[in-house]
Amino acid sequence: LLKCLDSSCFYLREKLNDTLWTDSFTMDPQLIRDYFYRFLYQPKDREYPDLCQLPDLNEQVLLDNLRARFIAGHIYTYVGSILIAVNPFKFHPIYNPKYVKLYQNRRLGPELPPHIFAVADAAYHCMLKERRNQCIVISGESGSGKTESTNFLLHHLTALSQKGSHGSGVEQTILSAGPIYEAFGNAKTAHNNNSSRFGKFIQVNYKENGMVHGAVVQKYLLEKSRICSQGRNERNYHVFYYLLAGASENEKQLLHLQKTEDYYYLNKSGCYVLDNVDEKYEFSRLKQSMEMVGFTPEKQRRLFAVLSAVLLLGNVDFQPRKSAYHHDEAVGVRNPEVVLLISELLRVKQETLLQALTAKRARASGETLVINYRLPEAIAARDAMAKCLYGALFDWIVLQVNHALLSKKDTLRDHQGNSIGVLDIFGFEDFGLCNR
């Protein structure tokens, strides 16, 4: 066994007996040529496809190697079995069927340039060989291309099953759901115009023969606080702006839609539009994706009605309620006409909604007590209702997508094979030396 650490190399061999063997030990010349010389005399003016090959491993050398490879057009670099991807922010022609076939049944190694298809292929064949579930974790800075990498992985994982009809159906459903998740779960942040504000885990199930059996999507850690407040130069979730920009005149009347600057949940940050983004087109693209995943026109209408209700909730205002008691700080709704519109959109009674916004019920000693909200409590209850509505809507969307991914015959209960999970976690923001 040859073990190399920094600039030191050790040659270990099995000890056969208790006698001293150091005097009679001679190094194999072939071993010196193949390992020691290759390690100790690596040129420093070249770039390495695997960072484990670097002659001197420190932060500056690592970054210089990544920069050299990026300038040369190589966006992928290995660190052993880990793949580093540097987002080029432009299309690279390295994802066509030629590359899909090139990296099939090929181990990670120096024979082929680093590629995300190689990671997918390694996970797939490891699953078949060891009969164990596999997982690929994707993490990185906001805007580094994690969601695109997820799509490439899913494309290759379904292609490896070599079952055209079913595999393409699963892949097409997952990729069609991408614009939906992006609209409802992505937003403009201070450093990224299209930042994922939730994490998702996509589990691709395979039969024992390696054919795709189906898939399941799980979401977690949706940033619901963004519904009610955004930082400076940040926006709420994309879907609100898509809806207001792309809805037809008839839809605007039915959904009681207003202008973007008229909504309290949208106008506080002072950021309304994104450069080089046609949000009217994005809305039509969103509706097309919903139709492909199985959202009927009626389901879409109900979904957009909930979105309109969430926006209108932010416009509900409160005022002190007239009372005979001077110490009573209870509040009422200043603009009940807005609550009436919300009740129509949600199909609930206006009285019930007013009560939920201004008071809470508690049971004590077998009796039900009605406790009126003060102003801070009423505002908190209103915002909590908006966040709860949006969170429940997002859960319902994930449920609809999972129904589309599993046919009537292919259920999780019937699944006997293994699976490969792809974890696409939301990105972290880099604020430099001063994090305000």
For each residue, the residues with C-beta under 8 A, 3 or more apart:
1: 12
2: 9 10 11 12 31 35
3: 9 10 12
4: 8 9 10 35 39
5: 8 9 10
6: 56 57
7: 40 55 56
8: 4 5
9: 2 3 4 5 35 36 39 40
10: 2 3 4 5
11: 2 27 31
12: 1 2 3
13:
14:
15: 21
16: 21
17:
18:
19:
20: 23
21: 15 16 24 25
22: 25
23: 20
24: 21
25: 21 22
26:
27: 11 31 32
28: 31 32
29: 32 33
30: 33 34
31: 2 11 27 28 34 35 36
32: 27 28 29 35 36 37
33: 29 30 36 37 38
34: 30 31 37 38
35: 2 4 9 31 32 38 39
36: 9 31 32 33 39 40
37: 32 33 34 40 41
38: 33 34 35 41 42
39: 4 9 35 36 42 55
40: 7 9 36 37 55
41: 37 38
42: 38 39 46 53 54 55
43: 46
44: 55 56
45:
46: 42 43
47: 65 68 69 72 74
48: 51 53 54 65 77
49: 53 69 74 77 78 110 113 114
50: 53 77 78 79 80 110 114
51: 48 54 57 62 65 77 78 79 84
52: 78 79 80
53: 42 48 49 50
54: 42 48 51 57 61 62 65
55: 7 39 40 42 44
56: 6 7 44 61
57: 6 51 54 61 62
58: 61 62
59: 62 63
60: 63 64
61: 54 56 57 58 64 65
62: 51 54 57 58 59 65 66
63: 59 60 66 67
64: 60 61 67 68
65: 47 48 51 54 61 62 68 69 77
66: 62 63 69 70 77 84 86
67: 63 64 70 71
68: 47 64 65 71 72
69: 47 49 65 66 72 74 75 77 86
70: 66 67 73 74 75 86 88
71: 67 68
72: 47 68 69
73: 70 92
74: 47 49 69 70 77 113 114
75: 69 70 85 86 87 88 92
76: 83 84 85 113 114 115 116
77: 48 49 50 51 65 66 69 74 83 84 86 114
78: 49 50 51 52 81 82 83 84 108 114
79: 50 51 52 82 83 84
80: 50 52
81: 78 108 122
82: 78 79
83: 76 77 78 79 114 116 118 119
84: 51 66 76 77 78 79
85: 75 76 116 140 144 145 149
86: 66 69 70 75 77 144
87: 75 143 144 145
88: 70 75 92
89:
90:
91:
92: 73 75 88 95
93: 96
94: 99 115
95: 92 99 100 117 152 155
96: 93 99 100
97: 100 101
98: 101 102
99: 94 95 96 102 103 115 117
100: 95 96 97 103 104 117 155 156 159
101: 97 98 104
102: 98 99 106 112 117
103: 99 100 106 112 115 117 118 121 156
104: 100 101 121 160
105: 121 125
106: 102 103 109 111 112 118 121
107: 111 122
108: 78 81 118 119 122
109: 106 112
110: 49 50
111: 106 107
112: 102 103 106 109 115 118
113: 49 74 76
114: 49 50 74 76 77 78 83 118
115: 76 94 99 103 112 118 119
116: 76 83 85 119 120 149 152 153 156
117: 95 99 100 102 103 120 121 152 156
118: 83 103 106 108 112 114 115 121 122
119: 83 108 115 116 122 123 136 153
120: 116 117 123 124 136 152 153 156 157 160
121: 103 104 105 106 117 118 124 125 156 160
122: 81 107 108 118 119 125 126
123: 119 120 126 127 134 136 157 420
124: 120 121 127 128 134 157 160 210 420
125: 105 121 122 128 129
126: 122 123 129 130 132 134
127: 123 124 130 131 132 133 134 206 418 419 420
128: 124 125 131 210
129: 125 126
130: 126 127
131: 127 128 418
132: 126 127 418
133: 127 418 419 420 421
134: 123 124 126 127 418 419 420 421
135: 420 421 422 423
136: 119 120 123 153 420 421 422 423
137: 423 425
138: 146 149 150 153 422 423 424 425
139: 146 425 427
140: 85 144 145 146 427 428
141: 144 427 428 429 430
142: 189 191 192 195 196 426 427 428 429 430
143: 87 191 192 194 195 427
144: 85 86 87 140 141 427
145: 85 87 140 148 149
146: 138 139 140 149 150 196 424 425 427
147: 150 151 178 182 196 424
148: 145 151 152
149: 85 116 138 145 146 152 153
150: 138 146 147 153 154 202 422 424
151: 147 148 154 155 175 178
152: 95 116 117 120 148 149 155 156
153: 116 119 120 136 138 149 150 156 157 422
154: 150 151 157 158 171 174 175 202 204 422
155: 95 100 151 152 158 159 171 175
156: 100 103 116 117 120 121 152 153 159 160
157: 120 123 124 153 154 160 161 204 420 422
158: 154 155 161 167 168 170 171 204 212
159: 100 155 156 162 167 171
160: 104 120 121 124 156 157 210
161: 157 158 166 167 206 210 211 212
162: 159 167 210 211
163: 166 167 211 212
164: 167 168
165: 168 169
166: 161 163 169 170 211 212
167: 158 159 161 162 163 164 170 171 211 212
168: 158 164 165 171 172
169: 165 166 172 173
170: 158 166 167 173 174 204 212 214 215 405
171: 154 155 158 159 167 168 174 175
172: 168 169 175 176 292
173: 169 170 176 177 215 292 293 401 404 405
174: 154 170 171 177 178 202 215 217 405
175: 151 154 155 171 172 178
176: 172 173 179 180 289 292 293
177: 173 174 180 181 217 289 293 401 404
178: 147 151 174 175 181 182 289
179: 176 182 183 285 286 289
180: 176 177 183 184 286 289 290 293 397 401
181: 177 178 184 185 186 198 200 219 397
182: 147 178 179 185 186 194 196 238
183: 179 180 186 237 238 239 242 282 286
184: 180 181 237 238 239 393 394 397
185: 181 182 196 197 198 200 219 222 237 394
186: 181 182 183 194 195 196 197 237 238
187: 195 197 223 226 230 234 235 236 237 238
188: 192 193 194 195 233 234 235 238 271 274
189: 142 192 195 197 231 234 429
190: 231 232 233 234 429 431
191: 142 143 195 429 430 431
192: 142 143 188 189 195 427 429
193: 188 274 275 277
194: 143 182 186 188 238
195: 142 143 186 187 188 189 191 192 426 427 429
196: 142 146 147 182 185 186 199 424 426 427
197: 185 186 187 189 222 223 226 237 426
198: 181 185 219 220 221 222 223 394 426
199: 196 219 220 221 423 424 425 426
200: 181 185 217 218 219 220 423 424
201: 217 218 219 220 421 422 423 424
202: 150 154 174 215 216 217 218 421 422 424
203: 215 216 217 218 419 420 421 422
204: 154 157 158 170 212 215 419 420 421 422
205: 212 213 214 215 216 412 415 417 418 419
206: 127 161 210 211 212 213 417 418 419 420
207: 210 211 212 213 416 417
208: 416 417
209: 417
210: 124 128 160 161 162 206 207
211: 161 162 163 166 167 206 207
212: 158 161 163 166 167 170 204 205 206 207 215
213: 205 206 207 410 415 417
214: 170 205 405 406 407 410 412 415
215: 170 173 174 202 203 204 205 212 405 406
216: 202 203 205 402 405 406 412
217: 174 177 200 201 202 203 398 401 402 405
218: 200 201 202 203 398
219: 181 185 198 199 200 201 222 394 395 398
220: 198 199 200 201
221: 198 199 426
222: 185 197 198 219 391 394
223: 187 197 198 226 426
224: 227 387 390 391
225: 228 229 387
226: 187 197 223 229 230 234 236 237
227: 224 236 237 265 310 383 386 387 390
228: 225 265 314 383 386 387
229: 225 226 268
230: 187 226 234 235 236 268 269 271
231: 189 190 234 269
232: 190 269 270 271
233: 188 190 269 270 271
234: 187 188 189 190 226 230 231 269 271
235: 187 188 230 238 241 266 269 271 272 274
236: 187 226 227 230 240 241 265 266
237: 183 184 185 186 187 197 226 227 240 390
238: 182 183 184 186 187 188 194 235 241 242 279 282
239: 183 184 242 243 286 307
240: 236 237 243 244 263 265 266 307 311
241: 235 236 238 244 245 260 266 272 273 279
242: 183 238 239 245 246 279 282 283 286
243: 239 240 246 247 255 257 283 304 307 308
244: 240 241 247 257 258 259 260
245: 241 242 279 280 282 283
246: 242 243 279 280 281 282 283 284
247: 243 244 251 252 255 257 283 304
248: 251 252
249: 252 253
250: 253 254
251: 247 248 254 255 257 304
252: 247 248 249 255 256 257
253: 249 250 256
254: 250 251 301
255: 243 247 251 252 304 305 308 345
256: 252 253 308 312 341 344 345
257: 243 244 247 251 252 308
258: 244 262 263 311
259: 244 262
260: 241 244 263 266 267 272
261: 266 267 272
262: 258 259 267 315
263: 240 258 260 266 267 311 312 314 315
264: 267 268 314 315
265: 227 228 236 240 268 310 311 313 314 386
266: 235 236 240 241 260 261 263 272 311 314
267: 260 261 262 263 264 270 272
268: 229 230 264 265
269: 230 231 232 233 234 235
270: 232 233 267
271: 188 230 232 233 234 235
272: 235 241 260 261 266 267
273: 241 277 279
274: 188 193 235 277 279
275: 193
276:
277: 193 273 274 282
278: 281 282
279: 238 241 242 245 246 273 274 282 283
280: 245 246 283 284
281: 246 278 284 285
282: 183 238 242 245 246 277 278 279 285 286
283: 242 243 245 246 247 279 280 286 287
284: 246 280 281 287 288
285: 179 281 282 288 289
286: 179 180 183 239 242 282 283 289 290
287: 283 284 290 291 300
288: 284 285 291 292
289: 176 177 178 179 180 285 286 292 293
290: 180 286 287 293 295 299 300 303
291: 287 288 294 295 300
292: 172 173 176 288 289
293: 173 176 177 180 289 290 400 401 404
294: 291 400 403 404
295: 290 291 299 300 303 400
296: 299 300
297: 300 301
298: 301 302
299: 290 295 296 302 303 400
300: 287 290 291 295 296 297 303 304
301: 254 297 298 304 305
302: 298 299 305 306
303: 290 295 299 300 306 307 393 396 397
304: 243 247 251 255 300 301 307 308
305: 255 301 302 308 309 345 346
306: 302 303 309 310 345 346 389 390 393
307: 239 240 243 303 304 310 311 393
308: 243 255 256 257 304 305 311 312 345
309: 305 306 312 313 342 345 346 389
310: 227 265 306 307 313 314 386 389 390
311: 240 258 263 265 266 307 308 314 315
312: 256 263 308 309 315 316 338 341 342 345
313: 265 309 310 316 342 382 383 385 386 389
314: 228 263 264 265 266 310 311 382 383 386
315: 262 263 264 311 312 335 338
316: 312 313 333 335 338 339 342 357 382
317: 333 334 335 338
318: 331 332 333 334 358 375 378 379
319: 331 332 333 334
320: 329 330 331 332 375
321: 328 330 331 332 358 372
322:
323: 328 330
324: 328
325: 328
326:
327:
328: 321 323 324 325 372
329: 320 374 375
330: 320 321 323 358 359 372 373 374
331: 318 319 320 321 358 372 373 374 375 378
332: 318 319 320 321 358
333: 316 317 318 319 336 338 339 354 357 358
334: 317 318 319
335: 315 316 317 338 339
336: 333 339 340 350 354
337: 340 341
338: 312 315 316 317 333 335 341 342
339: 316 333 335 336 342 343 350 353 354 357
340: 336 337 343 344 350
341: 256 312 337 338 344 345
342: 309 312 313 316 338 339 345 346 353
343: 339 340 346 347 348 349 350 352 353
344: 256 340 341 347
345: 255 256 305 306 308 309 312 341 342
346: 305 306 309 342 343 353 389
347: 343 344
348: 343 352 353
349: 343 352 353
350: 336 339 340 343 353 354
351: 354 355
352: 343 348 349 355 356
353: 339 342 343 346 348 349 350 356 357
354: 333 336 339 350 351 357 358
355: 351 352 358 359
356: 352 353 359 381 385
357: 316 333 339 353 354 373 378 381 382 385
358: 318 321 330 331 332 333 354 355 372 373 378
359: 330 355 356 370 371 372 373
360: 370 371 373 381
361: 368 369 370 371
362: 368 369 371
363: 366 367 368 369
364: 367 369
365:
366: 363
367: 363 364
368: 361 362 363
369: 361 362 363 364
370: 359 360 361
371: 359 360 361 362
372: 321 328 330 331 358 359
373: 330 331 357 358 359 360 377 378 381
374: 329 330 331 377 378
375: 318 320 329 331 378 379
376: 379 380
377: 373 374 380 381
378: 318 331 357 358 373 374 375 381 382
379: 318 375 376 382 383
380: 376 377 383 384
381: 356 357 360 373 377 378 384 385
382: 313 314 316 357 378 379 385 386
383: 227 228 313 314 379 380 386 387
384: 380 381 387 388
385: 313 356 357 381 382 388 389
386: 227 228 265 310 313 314 382 383 389 390
387: 224 225 227 228 383 384 390 391
388: 384 385 391 392
389: 306 309 310 313 346 385 386 392 393
390: 224 227 237 306 310 386 387 393 394
391: 222 224 387 388 394 395
392: 388 389 395 396
393: 184 303 306 307 389 390 396 397
394: 184 185 198 219 222 390 391 397 398
395: 219 391 392 398 399
396: 303 392 393 399 400
397: 180 181 184 303 393 394 400 401
398: 217 218 219 394 395 401 402
399: 395 396 402 403
400: 293 294 295 299 396 397 403 404
401: 173 177 180 217 293 397 398 404 405
402: 216 217 398 399 405 406
403: 294 399 400 406
404: 173 177 293 294 400 401
405: 170 173 174 214 215 216 217 401 402
406: 214 215 216 402 403 410 411 412
407: 214 410
408: 411
409: 414
410: 213 214 406 407 414 415
411: 406 408 414 415
412: 205 214 216 406 415
413:
414: 409 410 411
415: 205 213 214 410 411 412 419
416: 207 208
417: 205 206 207 208 209 213
418: 127 131 132 133 134 205 206
419: 127 133 134 203 204 205 206 415
420: 123 124 127 133 134 135 136 157 203 204 206
421: 133 134 135 136 201 202 203 204
422: 135 136 138 150 153 154 157 201 202 203 204
423: 135 136 137 138 199 200 201
424: 138 146 147 150 196 199 200 201 202
425: 137 138 139 146 199
426: 142 195 196 197 198 199 221 223
427: 139 140 141 142 143 144 146 192 195 196
428: 140 141 142
429: 141 142 189 190 191 192 195
430: 141 142 191
431: 190 191 434 435 436
432: 435
433:
434: 431
435: 431 432
436: 431
